[in-house]
Each structure stands twice: as structure tokens, then as C-alpha cells.
Amino acid sequence: ERKSCWSRLKACFARPGSMDSMDACWFSLMLEPTGSRSARVIMLGEAYALFGALFLSCTWILYEYGSAKAYGDAEGDARVGRVFEAVMALAIMCNTFLALNGMTLWVLSILQSESSQQWVFTVRGMLSLCLNLVTITVVLDFIGMVLAVYSNLSPRWPETIICFVVAAILHISWNRTLGDILVTSMPLEFYHTPLAHKLSTNPASVLTKKGRQKLQTDARARAEELKQRAYQRRGAIDPNQTQQAAFGDEGRQYPCVGIGSLLRGAASRLGKSEHDVTSYEARLAEDWIEEVSQLRGMSVDFLARYMPWALANEVHMSLMGRGRGDT
């Protein structure tokens, strides 16, 4: 069976376990607390809608500058003019639908994000669509800019070449800066994006062995960071750490979870997220129990001396790695 050139290229730069999807950009947001998730997804919709609406004027100005029907040179190369018209028509369509999708995401998120625990997962496709439309619009506008400069300045080649060089420097500088930010701040999400996205944004992370190894190492570290942060915010214990407790340092088993976070997380899983648990934490502190590791091995009845029995049972299950979890 013959493989396409693209399949062979992907095989050369294989990324074990990669999702190859832009949806990966949003999975870390799903681990945030509900309030934070709700606010951020609303702001994302707002940002996409406003950017699409404002950038449409830039796209139109660029079209006016390069089109023979407006400011552009009517006596220029007809083939270049036809290509320019097609490119800018696509840019205007993508830009318009970016604003439309952003507005839709904005409005629906205001209505649903607070009540739906899985809202980010539900709209991940629309978030990815908006991100892809931004990328496509920027690329089409850059191509249109080059064609417009050629149409208006050629055959005055010194001016044309200078404008080409400046445009290339600006675009490459922006793209390189963006790629460095993505690789540094969100390597796990970047690792799971499609190969084409990585090649266009940060090719060094794909084309060089050192770049691929560094990206994989940083992605694993980011995954561990997100996992520990999720357990800490939910007041839960990592079951893998619990299972390995017998082989590790007991004083370092729960480095990311305080007793207060553990109690609040347990109360939240019992549907009592608004209940104040500081009094139970204070009772434990009176007996010099100030670290989660000190609770290990305590029975439910013993913990119930400091807190309600149902909360003590949930805390005990968390310490044993058998909590109810938090979606």
C-alpha cells in the first residue's frame, strides 16, 4: 500500500501519543475551577468576536489597496489581479465567519457556562474553529499584502523588494515569537496539535532531534504540573502517589495539597462547597496535625472526632486514593 507524501513526512517526525488535534489547546482549561472556566471561555468568545470585527476593517483596507477595482493599478498583471481577488475573497469570508463564530460562542457561554460543568468540552470544536479561522485569515491577508505590493509597485523593483523584505521580517518575527511563547508556556498542548500547525509555528520543535526531545520533556513536565494542580484545587490526593507511598518518603507524599484544600475538596464532592471547614482545620491544628501526611493511616472514626462523619469518610477515601473525583 502506497503512502502519501504527507503520511511519510508525519512518520519521519512521529510524536508518540500525540492527539493531532487543535482541541488539545483547551483541555488544560477544563481542569480549572468552574468559576474560572466560565469566565475564561466567555472572554475567549469576546476576544474572537471583537478581533474578527475589528480585523475585518484591516482586511477590507488591504483589499481596497490592492484591487484594480479600487486603489490598485488597473493596468497591472491580470493574472496577479485574479489571484489577489480570490485570496482576498477567501480572507473576507474567513474573517466574517470568525466574528460570527466568536459572537455565537460569546452569547452561548454567557447563557450556559455557569450551569454546565462540561461547557468547555462541549464548545471545544467551536474554540478550535475560531483559532483555525484566525490562522487562515492572517495567512491569507499576508499573501494578499504581498500581491497588493507587487501589483502597485512593480516594476519599480527597489521599492518592491524593500516592501517584500519588510513584510517577510514582520511576519517571521511575529510567527517566531508566537511559536516560542507556545512552546515555553504550553508545551503539552503544543505537542498534541497537528503536525502542520507545529511546522508553521515552531518548525525547530519538529525538524530537529534536539527540539523534538525538548518538547517531549517539557510536555511531560507540563502534564505533571497540570495533574498536581488539578488535585490540589480539588483537595484530592493523587492515587498514584498513594499507591507508591510504601516506596517513597512519607514526608513528601502530598507536596501539593494542604489540609484546608483537602477538606474543602471533600466537602465540595459531598455537595457542601459553600460550607466553612476552617473550624475542622483548626481542631486538627490544636492537636498539631498540620500536614496531610499526618492523616495517613487514621481511621474514619478517628477523623470524625474533628469533623462530621460523612466528611471524615470522604477525606479517608481521598487519602486512600478512592475519592469520588471531580469532573
C-alpha positions as CSV (number, residue, x, y, z in Angstrom):
1,E,0.0,0.0,0.0
2,R,1.4,3.3,-1.1
3,K,1.6,6.1,1.4
4,S,1.1,9.8,0.6
5,C,4.0,12.2,0.9
6,W,2.2,13.8,3.9
7,S,1.9,10.4,5.7
8,R,5.6,9.7,5.1
9,L,6.5,13.2,6.4
10,K,4.4,12.5,9.6
11,A,6.1,9.1,10.0
12,C,9.5,10.8,9.9
13,F,8.6,13.1,12.7
14,A,6.5,10.7,14.8
15,R,5.2,12.0,18.1
16,P,4.2,9.1,20.3
17,G,0.7,9.6,21.8
18,S,0.0,12.9,20.0
19,M,-3.7,13.7,19.5
20,D,-3.0,15.6,16.3
21,S,-5.9,17.9,17.1
22,M,-6.3,21.6,17.9
23,D,-8.8,20.6,20.6
24,A,-5.7,19.8,22.7
25,C,-5.3,23.6,23.3
26,W,-8.4,23.7,25.5
27,F,-8.0,20.6,27.7
28,S,-5.9,22.4,30.3
29,L,-8.8,24.9,30.6
30,M,-11.1,22.0,31.5
31,L,-9.1,21.4,34.7
32,E,-9.6,24.9,36.0
33,P,-12.2,25.5,38.7
34,T,-15.8,26.0,37.4
35,G,-15.8,29.8,38.0
36,S,-12.5,30.3,36.3
37,R,-13.5,28.1,33.3
38,S,-16.8,30.1,32.9
39,A,-15.1,33.5,32.9
40,R,-12.3,32.4,30.6
41,V,-14.5,30.8,27.9
42,I,-16.7,34.0,27.9
43,M,-13.6,36.1,27.5
44,L,-12.4,33.9,24.6
45,G,-15.6,34.3,22.8
46,E,-15.5,38.0,23.3
47,A,-11.9,38.2,22.1
48,Y,-12.6,36.2,18.9
49,A,-15.7,38.3,18.2
50,L,-14.0,41.7,18.7
51,F,-10.9,40.6,16.9
52,G,-12.9,39.3,13.9
53,A,-15.0,42.5,13.7
54,L,-12.0,44.9,14.1
55,F,-9.7,43.0,11.8
56,L,-12.3,42.9,9.1
57,S,-11.7,46.6,8.5
58,C,-7.9,45.9,8.1
59,T,-8.8,43.1,5.6
60,W,-11.0,45.5,3.7
61,I,-8.4,48.2,3.6
62,L,-5.9,45.7,2.2
63,Y,-8.4,44.7,-0.5
64,E,-9.0,48.4,-1.4
65,Y,-5.3,48.9,-1.7
66,G,-4.6,46.0,-4.0
67,S,-7.7,45.6,-6.0
68,A,-7.8,47.0,-9.6
69,K,-11.5,47.9,-8.9
70,A,-10.4,50.3,-6.2
71,Y,-7.0,51.9,-5.5
72,G,-4.9,49.2,-7.2
73,D,-3.2,49.5,-10.6
74,A,-5.8,48.8,-13.2
75,E,-3.1,48.2,-15.9
76,G,-1.2,45.6,-13.8
77,D,-0.8,41.9,-14.5
78,A,-4.3,40.5,-14.9
79,R,-3.3,37.1,-13.6
80,V,-2.0,38.6,-10.4
81,G,-5.2,40.6,-10.1
82,R,-7.4,37.5,-10.4
83,V,-5.3,35.7,-7.8
84,F,-5.5,38.7,-5.5
85,E,-9.2,38.9,-5.8
86,A,-9.6,35.2,-5.0
87,V,-7.3,35.4,-2.0
88,M,-9.0,38.4,-0.5
89,A,-12.4,37.0,-1.1
90,L,-11.4,34.0,1.0
91,A,-9.9,36.3,3.6
92,I,-13.1,38.3,3.9
93,M,-15.2,35.1,4.2
94,C,-12.9,33.6,6.9
95,N,-12.7,37.0,8.8
96,T,-16.5,37.4,8.7
97,F,-17.2,33.9,10.0
98,L,-14.6,34.3,12.7
99,A,-16.6,37.3,14.0
100,L,-19.8,35.2,13.7
101,N,-18.4,32.2,15.5
102,G,-16.9,34.4,18.2
103,M,-20.2,36.1,18.8
104,T,-22.0,32.8,18.9
105,L,-19.5,31.4,21.4
106,W,-19.7,34.6,23.5
107,V,-23.5,34.6,23.7
108,L,-23.9,30.8,24.4
109,S,-21.1,30.9,27.0
110,I,-22.9,33.7,28.9
111,L,-26.0,31.6,28.9
112,Q,-24.6,28.2,29.6
113,S,-21.1,28.2,31.0
114,E,-22.1,28.7,34.7
115,S,-24.7,25.9,34.7
116,S,-22.9,23.3,32.5
117,Q,-19.9,21.6,34.2
118,Q,-18.7,20.3,30.8
119,W,-19.1,23.5,28.8
120,V,-15.5,23.9,27.7
121,F,-15.6,20.3,26.5
122,T,-18.9,21.0,24.7
123,V,-17.6,24.0,22.8
124,R,-14.0,22.8,22.2
125,G,-14.9,22.3,18.5
126,M,-16.0,26.0,18.1
127,L,-13.0,27.2,20.1
128,S,-10.7,25.3,17.7
129,L,-12.7,26.5,14.7
130,C,-12.2,30.1,15.8
131,L,-8.4,29.5,16.3
132,N,-8.1,28.0,12.8
133,L,-10.0,30.9,11.3
134,V,-7.6,33.3,12.9
135,T,-4.6,31.5,11.5
136,I,-6.1,31.2,8.0
137,T,-7.2,34.8,7.9
138,V,-3.7,36.0,8.9
139,V,-2.1,33.8,6.3
140,L,-4.5,35.0,3.5
141,D,-4.0,38.6,4.5
142,F,-0.2,38.2,4.3
143,I,-0.5,36.7,0.9
144,G,-2.8,39.4,-0.2
145,M,-0.4,42.0,1.2
146,V,2.4,40.6,-0.9
147,L,0.2,40.5,-4.0
148,A,-1.0,44.1,-3.4
149,V,2.5,45.4,-3.1
150,Y,3.6,43.6,-6.3
151,S,0.5,44.9,-8.1
152,N,1.1,48.5,-7.1
153,L,4.9,48.9,-7.0
154,S,6.2,46.7,-9.8
155,P,8.1,47.1,-12.0
156,R,9.7,49.6,-9.6
157,W,11.8,46.8,-8.2
158,P,13.9,48.6,-5.5
159,E,10.7,49.7,-3.7
160,T,9.0,46.4,-4.3
161,I,11.9,44.3,-2.9
162,I,12.2,46.6,0.2
163,C,8.5,46.2,0.9
164,F,8.7,42.4,0.4
165,V,11.7,42.2,2.8
166,V,10.0,44.3,5.5
167,A,6.8,42.3,5.2
168,A,8.7,39.0,5.5
169,I,10.6,40.2,8.5
170,L,7.5,41.4,10.3
171,H,5.6,38.1,9.6
172,I,8.5,35.8,10.5
173,S,9.3,37.8,13.7
174,W,5.6,37.6,14.8
175,N,5.4,33.9,14.0
176,R,8.6,33.1,15.7
177,T,7.7,35.0,18.8
178,L,4.3,33.3,18.9
179,G,5.9,29.8,18.5
180,D,8.4,30.5,21.3
181,I,5.6,31.5,23.6
182,L,3.6,28.4,22.8
183,V,6.5,26.0,23.3
184,T,7.5,27.6,26.6
185,S,4.1,28.2,28.2
186,M,2.1,25.3,27.0
187,P,4.4,22.6,25.6
188,L,1.9,19.7,26.3
189,E,-0.9,21.4,24.4
190,F,1.5,22.3,21.6
191,Y,2.8,18.7,21.4
192,H,-0.7,17.4,20.8
193,T,-1.6,19.9,18.0
194,P,-1.4,18.8,14.3
195,L,2.0,18.5,12.6
196,A,1.1,21.2,10.1
197,H,0.4,23.6,13.0
198,K,3.8,22.9,14.6
199,L,5.7,23.2,11.3
200,S,4.1,26.6,10.6
201,T,4.5,28.0,14.1
202,N,7.7,26.5,15.5
203,P,9.4,24.2,12.9
204,A,12.5,23.7,15.1
205,S,10.4,21.7,17.6
206,V,9.7,19.2,14.8
207,L,12.5,19.3,12.3
208,T,15.4,18.9,14.8
209,K,16.1,16.0,17.1
210,K,17.0,18.3,20.0
211,G,13.8,20.3,19.5
212,R,11.7,17.2,19.5
213,Q,13.3,15.8,22.6
214,K,13.0,19.1,24.5
215,L,9.3,19.4,23.5
216,Q,8.6,15.9,24.8
217,T,10.4,16.5,28.1
218,D,8.7,19.8,28.6
219,A,5.3,18.3,27.7
220,R,5.7,15.6,30.4
221,A,6.6,18.2,32.9
222,R,3.6,20.2,32.0
223,A,1.4,17.2,32.3
224,E,2.6,16.5,35.8
225,E,2.2,20.2,36.7
226,L,-1.4,20.2,35.4
227,K,-2.2,16.9,37.2
228,Q,-0.9,18.1,40.6
229,R,-2.7,21.5,40.2
230,A,-5.9,19.7,39.4
231,Y,-5.6,17.5,42.6
232,Q,-4.6,20.5,44.7
233,R,-7.6,22.6,43.6
234,R,-10.0,19.8,44.2
235,G,-8.5,18.9,47.5
236,A,-7.9,15.3,46.3
237,I,-4.9,13.0,46.6
238,D,-3.2,11.6,43.5
239,P,-3.9,7.9,43.6
240,N,-0.6,7.1,42.0
241,Q,1.2,8.8,44.9
242,T,-0.9,6.9,47.4
243,Q,-0.1,3.6,45.8
244,Q,3.6,4.4,45.8
245,A,3.6,5.6,49.4
246,A,5.3,2.5,50.7
247,F,8.3,3.1,48.5
248,G,8.7,6.8,48.9
249,D,9.4,9.5,51.5
250,E,6.3,9.8,53.7
251,G,7.0,13.4,54.3
252,R,6.8,14.2,50.6
253,Q,3.8,12.2,49.6
254,Y,1.4,15.1,49.5
255,P,3.5,18.1,48.5
256,C,0.8,20.0,46.7
257,V,-2.3,19.5,49.0
258,G,-2.8,21.3,52.3
259,I,-5.3,20.1,54.9
260,G,-7.6,23.1,54.1
261,S,-7.6,22.2,50.4
262,L,-8.3,18.5,51.3
263,L,-11.2,19.4,53.5
264,R,-12.7,21.9,51.0
265,G,-12.4,19.4,48.2
266,A,-14.0,16.6,50.2
267,A,-16.9,19.0,51.2
268,S,-17.3,20.0,47.5
269,R,-17.7,16.4,46.4
270,L,-20.4,16.0,49.1
271,G,-22.3,18.9,47.6
272,K,-21.3,21.2,50.5
273,S,-18.9,23.5,48.7
274,E,-20.3,26.6,50.5
275,H,-19.7,25.1,53.9
276,D,-16.9,26.6,56.0
277,V,-14.4,23.9,57.0
278,T,-11.9,26.2,58.8
279,S,-13.2,25.1,62.2
280,Y,-12.4,21.5,61.4
281,E,-8.9,22.5,60.2
282,A,-8.4,24.5,63.5
283,R,-9.4,21.4,65.6
284,L,-6.8,19.3,63.8
285,A,-4.2,22.1,64.3
286,E,-4.9,22.1,68.1
287,D,-3.5,18.5,68.1
288,W,-0.6,19.6,66.0
289,I,-1.9,17.9,62.9
290,E,-0.9,20.4,60.2
291,E,0.2,18.2,57.3
292,V,-1.8,15.9,55.1
293,S,0.8,13.2,55.5
294,Q,-0.1,13.1,59.2
295,L,-3.6,12.0,58.4
296,R,-2.4,8.9,56.6
297,G,-3.5,5.7,58.4
298,M,-6.1,7.4,60.5
299,S,-9.5,5.6,60.6
300,V,-12.8,7.3,59.7
301,D,-13.9,7.2,63.4
302,F,-10.7,8.9,64.4
303,L,-11.2,11.7,61.8
304,A,-14.8,12.0,62.9
305,R,-13.6,13.4,66.2
306,Y,-12.7,16.6,64.3
307,M,-15.4,16.8,61.7
308,P,-18.8,15.3,60.6
309,W,-18.7,11.6,59.9
310,A,-19.6,12.0,56.2
311,L,-16.8,14.5,55.7
312,A,-14.4,12.2,57.6
313,N,-15.3,9.3,55.4
314,E,-14.8,11.3,52.2
315,V,-11.4,12.6,53.5
316,H,-10.4,9.0,54.3
317,M,-11.4,7.8,50.8
318,S,-9.3,10.7,49.3
319,L,-6.3,9.7,51.3
320,M,-6.7,6.1,50.2
321,G,-7.0,7.2,46.5
322,R,-10.7,6.2,46.3
323,G,-12.4,9.6,46.3
324,R,-15.5,10.4,44.3
325,G,-13.4,12.5,42.0
326,D,-14.4,15.8,40.4
327,T,-15.4,16.4,36.9
